[in-house]
Amino acid sequence: MTSTSSSRENGAPRGSAGRVLAGVALGIVGAANCLYWVAVWLLHRLAENRPETGTWQDDVDAWQWSAMGWLGIASLVCCVAAAIALGRRWRLAPVLVGAAVITGVAPWIVYATG
């Protein structure tokens, strides 16, 4: 047995299960992040009796609400693209994972800093 044949079982490349699990995890995290921020965006628009605190969170038309919702959607797109890239071993996978992390963290930064 050569070293290349020992790294393959039934024609599947070594480490494929790890890539699949990473892809599934990225998809789940992306979907959860997207659902959370889109829900925050929409629920804030629907809320009627908000206490006035004088911050941007009170302003329904503040750009931050739209930014957080769109970043949540971008996070889902990046996570799905990264999951596909990981599964297919594309060279672009690290860039897409980085984009998924950035778009996933960005809404939290926007919310915290305004």
matplotlib code that plots the C-alpha trace (Angstrom):
import matplotlib.pyplot as plt

x = [0.0, 1.3, 0.8, -1.7, -3.8, -3.7, -5.2, -8.2, -11.0, -13.6, -12.5, -13.4, -10.6, -9.2, -10.8, -14.0, -16.1, -14.5, -15.2, -18.8, -19.2, -17.6, -19.9, -23.0, -21.8, -21.3, -24.7, -26.4, -24.5, -25.2, -28.9, -29.2, -27.4, -29.5, -32.8, -31.8, -30.8, -33.7, -36.1, -34.6, -34.9, -38.5, -39.7, -38.2, -40.2, -43.4, -43.0, -45.2, -44.8, -41.1, -39.7, -37.8, -34.2, -32.8, -30.5, -30.5, -32.3, -35.5, -35.4, -37.2, -35.6, -32.0, -29.6, -28.3, -31.4, -31.2, -27.5, -27.9, -30.7, -28.7, -25.5, -27.5, -28.6, -25.0, -23.8, -26.1, -25.0, -21.3, -21.8, -23.5, -20.9, -18.1, -19.7, -19.9, -16.3, -15.1, -16.9, -15.5, -12.0, -12.1, -9.1, -11.5, -12.8, -10.6, -11.7, -15.4, -15.0, -13.4, -16.2, -18.7, -17.0, -16.8, -20.5, -21.5, -19.7, -20.4, -24.1, -23.0, -20.5, -23.0, -25.5, -22.9, -21.4, -24.2]
y = [0.0, 3.4, 6.5, 7.9, 4.8, 4.6, 8.1, 7.1, 4.8, 3.8, 6.6, 9.3, 11.8, 11.9, 14.6, 14.8, 14.2, 17.1, 19.4, 18.3, 18.9, 22.3, 23.1, 22.0, 24.0, 27.1, 26.8, 26.4, 29.4, 31.5, 30.7, 31.4, 34.7, 35.7, 34.8, 36.7, 39.9, 39.9, 39.3, 42.1, 44.4, 43.5, 43.4, 46.8, 48.1, 46.6, 47.7, 50.6, 51.6, 52.0, 54.1, 57.2, 57.1, 59.5, 56.9, 55.7, 52.5, 54.6, 55.9, 53.3, 54.9, 54.8, 53.3, 50.9, 48.8, 48.3, 47.6, 44.9, 43.2, 43.3, 42.1, 39.2, 38.2, 38.7, 36.4, 33.6, 34.0, 34.0, 31.0, 28.9, 29.9, 29.0, 25.7, 24.8, 26.0, 23.8, 20.8, 21.2, 22.2, 25.5, 27.8, 30.6, 28.8, 30.7, 34.0, 33.0, 31.8, 35.2, 37.0, 34.9, 35.7, 39.5, 39.7, 37.6, 39.8, 43.2, 43.5, 43.0, 45.8, 48.1, 47.5, 48.1, 51.2, 52.7]
z = [0.0, -0.9, 1.1, -1.3, -1.3, 2.5, 2.7, 0.8, 1.8, -0.7, -3.0, -0.5, 0.2, 3.7, 5.8, 3.8, 6.9, 8.7, 5.7, 5.6, 9.3, 9.0, 6.2, 8.1, 11.1, 9.0, 7.5, 10.9, 12.3, 9.3, 9.3, 13.1, 12.7, 9.7, 11.5, 14.6, 12.9, 10.4, 13.3, 15.3, 12.3, 11.6, 15.2, 15.9, 12.9, 14.3, 17.9, 18.8, 22.4, 22.8, 25.6, 24.4, 25.5, 23.0, 21.3, 17.8, 18.9, 19.4, 15.8, 13.6, 10.5, 11.8, 9.3, 11.9, 11.8, 8.1, 8.2, 10.8, 8.9, 5.6, 7.3, 8.8, 5.2, 3.9, 6.7, 5.6, 2.0, 3.0, 5.3, 2.6, 0.0, 2.4, 3.2, -0.5, -1.0, 1.9, 0.6, -2.9, -1.8, -3.6, -3.0, -2.3, 0.9, 3.4, 1.9, 2.1, 5.7, 6.6, 4.9, 6.9, 10.1, 9.3, 8.2, 11.3, 13.8, 12.1, 13.2, 16.8, 16.4, 14.7, 17.6, 20.3, 18.8, 16.7]

ax = plt.figure().add_subplot(projection="3d")
ax.plot(x, y, z, "-o")
ax.set_aspect("equal")
plt.show()
